[in-house]
Amino acid sequence: MGGIDLALSRGGIHGLAGESGSGKTMTALAVLGLLPGGMTASGSIRLADTEGPGAGSDSGFTELVGAPRGVLQGVRGRRVAMVFQDPSTSLHPQLPVGRQLTDHMRHHLGLGKPEARAKAEALLDRVRVPDARGALSKYPHQFSGGQRQRIAIAVALACDPTVLLADEPTTALDVTVQAGVLQLLRELADGGDLSILLVTHDLGVMSAVADEVTVMRQGLVVESAPRQQLFTAPRDEYTRSLLAALPGSSFEQAGEDAR
Amino acid sequence: MSERIAAERDGAVPSGGRPVLEAEGIVVEYGRRPALRAVDGVGFTVAAGEVVALVGESGCGKSSLARAIVGIEKRKAGTVRLKGDDVPTLGLRRRSSAMTGMQMVFQDPNSSLNPRRRIGDQIGDGVRAALARGDRGSDPADWLRRVGLDPAMVSRFPHEFSGGQKQRIAIARALAARPGMLVADEPISALDASTQTSVAALMRSLSVEAGAGMLFISHDLSVVRRIADRVLVMYQGRVVESGVTETVWQNPLHPYTRALLAAIPLPDGAGRLPLAPAEADRLAWLDEVPAALERTTA
């Protein structure tokens, strides 16, 4: 993989598309310094500071590439959080949901038990898990797939991160459930402070929620453009071929009219 | 490639021939007091060379129905006939050789392939089943070539392949038995997202080529639209809408089918969020709409 340039704007959803093995997930993992053994990231990944000296100014950035472990630990789960494809593996099956939500709040934010619990309840309300108070003492298996993914999103949001990395967050869900989760992601981004990097192969999902779309192939960026432009007037041949292969895309329609 | 598949699909009007598979009034229940009725009186037919898709959300009874069809789930009521012969429920006994004419492809190739046997040998199981039934034999290496793998790989073990390749091997094993009917339960959902479409397309072209009927179960509606001749939409154990795929897609009649199709995000770049159904809508999904069943091209 080489030479990926991405910029996430505050309150926006940036989509990362491409086929398997194109490096979408590795890009997301590099941000967190979680690349598998033997892989290293070079270049620069900068995260805007929102607190402390220099917040808001041009110099107020934390460099993540090659950052010491201590710095990364303060970033992971705290300022940059991640949601994975399969909520049944990303949640701990033997811990109640409340515990999974409050543990890292207490660690990162130094909250006391009652405060953390109150905050967890508010979070579950925000992602619209029914009966938030009761849900805190339940286990992941007691929820449906869609509810579990909502809970995983709540866990990610627990420490008020500025960036949410969502890796195929709706791929394992039914379409009717997926629609609800996409609405939730859009609302969270529209809330203002959160930027979302959405990794997905599904260009339908991309078209529904992403503001900017970057298409990757074999570890390289082939095209990066605002959503409307990428879907209606793609510049790159590869992007065009991806779109043409989809039922319901603007290109397929055009093809049928021409016939 | 997609255009070719679509053209082939639209051309293949269900042939007037005798159905390979006839299912009638199938009921599957789990537990007792109160029993959970997972499948509630479902009947359908599949003709030779036809692909019938079964769609619906998780928990609607798709898998229970598939397992009842092949006989690995006990049926509370209903009959299944394969080329006119009754399909018995399997006990501990070996399946009779006539019943190897129906093959199944499972969701997860990691658990459906034996990790300790060479893949050529496992595909050979299918070949031997075909021979035992008095059908033509074939070469495992040739099947590997047909599913798009290197024929020289027959002596490798399953762990040497990726998920998509393993599923191709499982498909080769099922087809090597020269089945008249193939039942595939979510065969692509465990695969990497971008290989899903190509494996589904491969399944269609191979089963059509072999003249086998296929029941293809999936929750991925865009794939279903692309490969299925007919579609059955299931909700809470019942078929609520069925018929020619494109007819159902263009003009869904049942409220559940409408909600399902409205929830698919379209790649048109307009930034429209798909409609998430409200809880209150779910009541209407239990309605019966007779006009939504057995829809034809019209």
Interface residues (C-beta under 8 A of the other chain):
Chain A: E19 S20 S144 G145 E168 T171 D174 V175 T176 V177 Q178 A179 G180 L182 Q183 R186 T200 H201 D202 L203 G204 V205 M206 S207 A208 V209 D211 R227 Q228 Q229 L230 F231 T232 L243 A245 L246 P247 G248 S249 S250
Chain B: S2 E57 S58 D192 A193 S194 T195 T197 H219 L221 S222 R225 R226 A259 L260 A263 I264 P265 L266 P267 D268 G269 A270 G271 R272 L273 P274 L275 A276 P277
